[in-house]
Amino acid sequence: MHRLIALLLMGLVLAACATRVPPSAVTLPALRLAPASLGHELTAQQHLVFRFGAHVRELDALLEVDAGEVRLAVQAMGRTGVRLQWDGKDLVEQRAAWLPAAVRGERVLDDVQFSLWPAEAIRAALPAGWELAERDGSRELRKDGRTWLQREQVDATTVRVRNEADGYELTIESVAGGVHDP
């Protein structure tokens, strides 16, 4: 399960790489969860396929989480596009000049935490009117009865994330030997 969740995390990062973001009726809530609230250390290497309208992009991502920090790097064609570090208070972002402005570190962090962190931690951070539902390996973030963000397990090494608010879909595949949950 942790492997699939880690895959979702990487997919969310890829989703943020869209060059255009369609107008949405809703803004997804910021989570900003403490790294330690994940409950374990995590190291993951994943291949991401991002679909935004007719655009398809493939990226690779590296993620490390320990009690003190979340570290994430996303690469395309061997070049690092973004590095994020989150210590529970400050988000530090290093961006390549070629990275589209639509890639926002705050959204990437929130997507990662939605995919990987325990449901109880997410629920505690949600503003009024938002709810998190889980069933049969899927997770949905809802407002007013509508699902705005969804994570589903496709198979043992692949997850899919659909972000209705920002209009993208991510498929996240674990790279052999690339995910480690102590």
C-alpha positions in Angstrom: 0.0 0.0 0.0 2.8 2.4 0.8 4.4 1.7 -2.6 1.2 2.7 -4.3 0.8 5.8 -2.2 4.3 6.8 -3.0 3.5 6.4 -6.7 0.6 8.7 -6.3 2.9 11.2 -4.7 5.2 11.3 -7.7 2.2 11.6 -10.0 1.0 14.6 -8.2 4.3 16.3 -8.8 4.0 15.6 -12.5 0.5 17.0 -12.6 1.7 20.3 -11.4 3.8 20.5 -14.6 0.9 21.7 -16.8 1.6 24.7 -18.9 -2.0 26.0 -18.5 -4.5 25.6 -15.7 -8.1 25.8 -16.6 -10.4 27.9 -14.6 -12.0 25.9 -11.7 -15.0 26.3 -9.6 -13.0 25.5 -6.5 -9.5 25.8 -5.0 -8.2 22.7 -3.3 -7.3 23.3 0.3 -3.7 23.6 1.5 -2.7 20.7 3.8 0.8 21.7 5.0 1.1 18.5 7.2 4.2 17.9 9.4 6.7 15.5 7.8 6.6 13.4 11.0 2.8 12.9 10.6 3.5 10.5 7.7 4.4 8.0 10.5 7.4 6.4 8.8 10.4 7.1 6.6 10.0 6.8 2.8 12.3 6.8 -0.2 10.7 6.5 -3.6 11.7 6.6 -7.3 8.9 6.8 -9.8 8.1 7.3 -13.5 5.2 9.7 -14.0 2.9 10.2 -17.0 0.9 13.5 -16.8 -2.1 14.2 -19.0 -3.4 17.7 -19.2 -6.0 18.0 -22.0 -4.2 16.8 -25.2 -0.8 17.2 -23.6 1.2 14.2 -22.3 4.4 14.6 -20.4 6.7 12.0 -18.8 8.9 12.7 -15.8 10.9 11.0 -13.2 10.7 11.8 -9.5 12.7 11.1 -6.4 11.1 11.5 -2.9 12.5 11.2 0.6 10.5 11.7 3.8 11.8 11.4 7.3 10.5 12.9 10.6 12.1 16.2 10.0 11.7 16.9 6.2 10.1 16.1 2.9 12.5 16.3 0.0 11.4 16.0 -3.6 13.1 16.3 -7.0 11.4 16.1 -10.4 13.4 15.5 -13.5 12.7 15.5 -17.3 15.2 14.2 -19.8 17.9 14.0 -17.1 17.5 17.7 -16.0 16.1 18.6 -12.6 13.1 20.9 -13.0 12.2 21.4 -9.4 13.5 20.6 -5.9 11.3 21.0 -2.9 12.1 20.8 0.8 9.4 21.1 3.5 10.2 21.0 7.2 6.7 21.6 8.5 7.2 25.4 8.6 8.9 26.5 5.5 8.8 25.4 1.9 12.0 25.9 0.0 11.7 25.6 -3.8 14.5 25.5 -6.4 13.3 25.8 -9.9 14.9 25.5 -13.3 14.3 28.5 -15.7 12.6 26.2 -18.2 10.0 25.0 -15.7 6.5 26.3 -16.5 5.1 28.9 -14.1 2.0 26.7 -13.6 4.2 24.3 -11.5 3.6 25.6 -8.0 5.6 24.1 -5.1 2.7 24.5 -2.7 0.3 22.5 -4.9 2.9 19.8 -5.4 3.4 19.4 -1.7 -0.3 19.3 -1.1 -0.8 16.6 -3.7 2.0 14.5 -2.3 0.5 14.7 1.2 -3.0 13.9 -0.1 -1.6 10.8 -1.7 0.7 9.5 1.1 -0.2 10.9 4.5 -2.6 9.1 6.8 -6.3 9.9 6.4 -6.6 11.1 10.0 -3.8 13.7 9.5 -5.5 15.0 6.3 -8.9 15.2 7.8 -7.6 17.2 10.7 -6.2 19.8 8.3 -9.2 20.2 6.1 -11.3 23.4 6.3 -15.0 23.3 6.9 -17.0 21.9 4.0 -14.3 19.5 2.8 -14.3 15.7 3.4 -11.9 12.8 2.7 -13.4 9.5 1.8 -11.5 6.2 1.4 -12.7 2.8 0.1 -11.2 -0.2 -1.7 -7.8 1.4 -2.2 -9.1 4.7 -3.5 -9.2 8.1 -1.8 -11.4 11.1 -2.7 -11.4 14.7 -1.5 -14.9 16.1 -1.8 -16.7 19.4 -1.3 -20.5 19.8 -1.6 -20.8 16.2 -2.6 -18.4 16.5 -5.6 -15.1 14.8 -5.9 -12.3 17.2 -6.7 -9.2 15.1 -6.2 -9.1 11.3 -6.5 -6.4 8.6 -6.0 -7.0 5.1 -7.2 -4.8 2.0 -7.3 -4.5 0.5 -10.8 -2.3 -2.5 -10.0 0.4 -3.5 -7.6 2.9 -0.9 -8.9 0.7 1.8 -10.5 -1.7 4.5 -9.2 -3.7 7.1 -10.9 -4.5 10.6 -9.6 -7.3 12.7 -11.1 -7.4 16.4 -10.2 -10.8 17.8 -11.3 -10.0 21.2 -9.8 -6.9 21.8 -11.9 -7.9 19.5 -14.9 -5.1 16.8 -15.0 -4.6 13.1 -14.6 -1.4 11.4 -13.4 -0.3 7.8 -13.8 2.5 6.9 -11.4 4.5 3.8 -11.8 7.0 2.5 -9.2 10.5 2.0 -10.6 11.8 -1.5 -9.7 13.6 -1.3 -6.4 12.7 2.4 -6.1 10.4 2.5 -3.2 11.4 1.7 0.4 9.3 1.9 3.5 11.2 1.0 6.6 
